[in-house]
Amino acid sequence: MSAAPRAGFRLMHVHAHPDDESSKGAASTAMYVAEGVDVHVVTCTGGERGSILNPKMDRPDIASNITEIRRQEMERARDILGVRQDWLGFVDSGWPDGDPKPPLPEGCFGLMDVAEAAAPLVALIRAFKPHVVTTYDENGGYPHPDHIMCHKVGVHAFHAAADPEQYPDAGEPWQAAKLYYHHAFNWHKIEALHQAMLDHGLESPYGERLDSWKRDPSWDARVTTKVPCSEFFGVRDQALLAHATQIDPDGFWFAIPREIQEDVWPTEDFELVVSHVESTLPEDDLFAGIQPDA
């Protein structure tokens, strides 16, 4: 039996909440796992203050046990994707509502000191020794306070893990080769899927979003890496459905037929932010230019 083609490669995704690992990069995650990559998902918070977004699950018994239920959902998604996973243990900040927005709750992840919150992540990076780390852009992908803090913590830990002067009790320093940001909802992708739905005579879920999108061409150009992974869209969808409190099977996430997704946008998209190896842009592989461990 031949060895897995990606044996020796390691990938770490740093996410804010349970379900983020399934809504951002899940198909490429499943593809890399199938190829033998060791993938480690780090979940910063437990999603304790997240709303119940699936109306079929919006019941008092679910709401009163939301912390444990979201942990169980994460366990199912983890098994579907074939990843290892750790919790950083911080408390969800919630999504403040109002104008102006009210203060964040005391003790939540969004109010943590970045250097303090990064400490357990530095320890995980040094223990796991990922070649590639992914997290969110400086806007968090969308401006949820936990996503923005996840960005800050992820970037800080990526650099600090390689510095022997920082966190000296967190293990031997490790320099990951690359840092990427997810670009799950870039304008080009949404516009292409929207147009494909109209071309097929179907109602698009993206009309209002595109009408209100304040497009920045410089932002559109930030995607550097498109990973072909459409044959794993089904695994992604199963991982999404595992988060039953967050994902309505009759809602937004499944409004675009998978056949259209596979035809129009068969990749998951990333931005290469830091690289300590030579690779030519654009890329189609997060591990381009990286040599696996022997």
N, C-alpha and C positions, 0 to 999 in steps of 0.2 A: 504494500500500500504506500503510495507516494505521500510525502509530507504536505501539510496544508501550505498553499502558496504564500501565505502571509505570516507563517509561524515566526515568532520573534518580534513582531511589531506590537506596540502598545499605544492605545488611544484613550484619552481622558476627556469626558464632557463635563463641564461645570454648569449646572442648572439651578434655577431659583426654587422651583416647586416640583412636587410630583405631578406629572403629566407633561412637563416641558420637554423631557427626554423623548417623548412620543410625538410631540407636535413640531419638533425642530431637529432635523437630522436623523430621524429614526430609520428611514429606509437605507441610507448609507451606513448607519450603524449596523443594521441587520446584515447588509452585504459584507461589511468588513468582518463581522463575526463569522459568517459562513466561510470566509476565506482564511480563517485562522487567526485573525487579529484578536488580542486580548483587550476588551473594551471595559472601561471603568466609568460609571456614571456617578457623579457627586451631586447630591441634592442638598441645597443650602438650608431650606426650611421644610417644615412638615405640611405646609399648605393649610394650617389650622384656621385661618381667617378667610379662606377662599369661599366664594359663593357656590351654591349648588346650581350648576348651569344646565343640568339635564332635568327638565320638568318632571320626568317620570320618577326621579329620585328625590324630589323636593318634598321630603316628609319629615315630621318631627323626630322620628327615631333615627333617621340618617343624620340630621343636623346635630343631634345631641351626642353622636358618636363620630363626628366627622374626622377627628384626628386619627383614630384607629382605622376607620374605613379607608382613608386616603393612604395609609401605610399598606393596607391590604391590596389596594389598587396598584400601588407601586410594585409590590411583590409580584403581582400577576404580569404587569408590563415588563418587569425585569426578566422574568422567565421567558416571555414571548420573544424578547429581543436577544436573549442569551448573554446578557451583560452581568458583571458584578456591580454592586451599588453600595454606596455609603451615604449616611446622613451626616451633615455637619451639625445638626441639632439646634439651629436657630429658629426663632419664632416668626412666622409669617407677619408681614406688616399690614396686610389687608389692602384693599383698593379704595383710598379715601374718596368720598363723594361730596361734592359741593363746590361752590365758587364764591370765595376762595375755599380751597380744600382745608379740612380740619387738620390739626397736628397728628402725626403718627403716634400710635400707642407706645407708651413707655416700654422699653426692653425689647422692642421688635428688631428684626434684622436690618431694616432700613435705617435705623439710628445707631447701629454698631460702629465702633471705631474700626476703620478698615484694617489696620495692622493687627488688631486683636482678633477680628473675625477671620483673617487670613491664616492664623496660626494652625488650625487643624487641617486646612487645605494644604499648606506647605508640608506638613507631616505626611499627608496622603500622597502628594506628588513625589516626595523623596522615597517613600516606601514602594510605590507602584512603578516609578521611573517611566513615565509615558514619553514616547517620542513626539507625540502631538497632543496639544491641549486646545480645546475649543470652549468659547463662552460667548457672551453677548457683546454687541457694540456699546459705545458710550451712552446711547439712548436706551439701552436695555432691550433693543428690538421694538419695544413700545415702553412708554415711560412709567411702568409700574415701579414703585420704590424698591422692591426686592430684586427686580431685574437690573436696575441701575447699580444697586449695591453688589449684586452678583458679578457684574462687569468689573467693578472696582476691586473686589476681592480676588477674582480670577486673574486679572492682570497683575496685581500686586504679588500674588502667590507664585505666578509663573516666573517672575524675575527673582523674587526673594528665595525661592527654592534652590536656585543656583549659587547663591551668595553665602559662603561659609561664615560671614560675619553676622548674618541674620538668622534668628531662630536656631541658635546653636544646639538646643536640646531636641530638635525635631528630626534628627537623623542626618545621614550623610548628604551633602549637597547633590542636587541633580539638575542638569541643564536640559530641559526639553528642547527638541530641535525646532519646533514650530508652534506658533500661536495663531489660531484662527478665530474670526467672529462668524456666527451664523447670520445668513441673510435669507431667512425663510420666506419673507413676504415682500420681496423687492418689487418695484413698480413694473418692470418688464415682464416678470412672471405673471403678476395679477392681470395686467393688460392683455397678455397673450391668451390666458385662460378665459377671460371675459369675452374676447372676440371670438374664440373658438366656440363658446356656448351659443353666441348669437348666430354664428355661421351654421350651426346645427339646428337652429330654430328653437333653442332652449332658453329658458330664463336664467340669466346670470346672477349670482349672489353678490357680484362685485360692482354693480353700477353705481350705487351711492358712495361706496368707498372710493372709487376712482374719481367721481365728481368732486369729492371733498379733499382729495389727495393733494397736498402742497408739494408738488414734485420739485426735487432738486437734482438736476442732471449730474452734478458732481457726486451725489450720493449713489445714483444709479450706476456710476462707473466703478464703484468700489468692489464689486464682485470680481474676484480673481480666479476662483476655483469652482468648477462645475463638475460634480461627481455623478456619473451615470449610474442610476440605481433603480430604474423603474420596475424591474422584475421583483423588487422587494417592497413595492408600494402596498401590497396586500399584508405583509408582515407589519408594516407601519400602521395600517388601519386597525389591525387586531390589537396592537399595543395601545392605540388611541382608545379603542372601545373598552379596554381594561379599566380605564379611568372613568367609570360609569357616572360618577357624580359631576364630572366636568364636561363630558362629551355626549351630546344628544345624537343618537344614531340617525335621527330624522332631520338633523339640523345642518348648520353651516359647513361643518367639516366634510360632509359627504355629498354636498350639493353638486360637485363636479364629477361626472362619471369617471371611473378610473381609466377607462379606455382613452378618454380625451386627455387626461393628465399624462398618461404614458406617451401619447403621440405628440402633444404640444410642449410639455416641459418634463422630460425624463430625467432631470438631474435634481440634486440638492446643492445649494449654492452657499459659498463661504468667501470670506475675505482674509487673505493672508496678511497678517499684521506684523509678525516677527518671524524671521527665518535665520537659522544658524547653519543652513546648508544651501548649496546652489540648486536652484530649480528655475525653470523657464516659465514665465507667465504668458498666457493663461495656463492653468493646470486642469487636469481632470482626476487628480488623486491627492488626497491629503498627505500621503507619504512620498510624494515625488521628491527625489533627491536624497532620501533617507535610506541608509543601509540598516537592515534588521540586525538584532543581536545574533551572535553565532549560536 
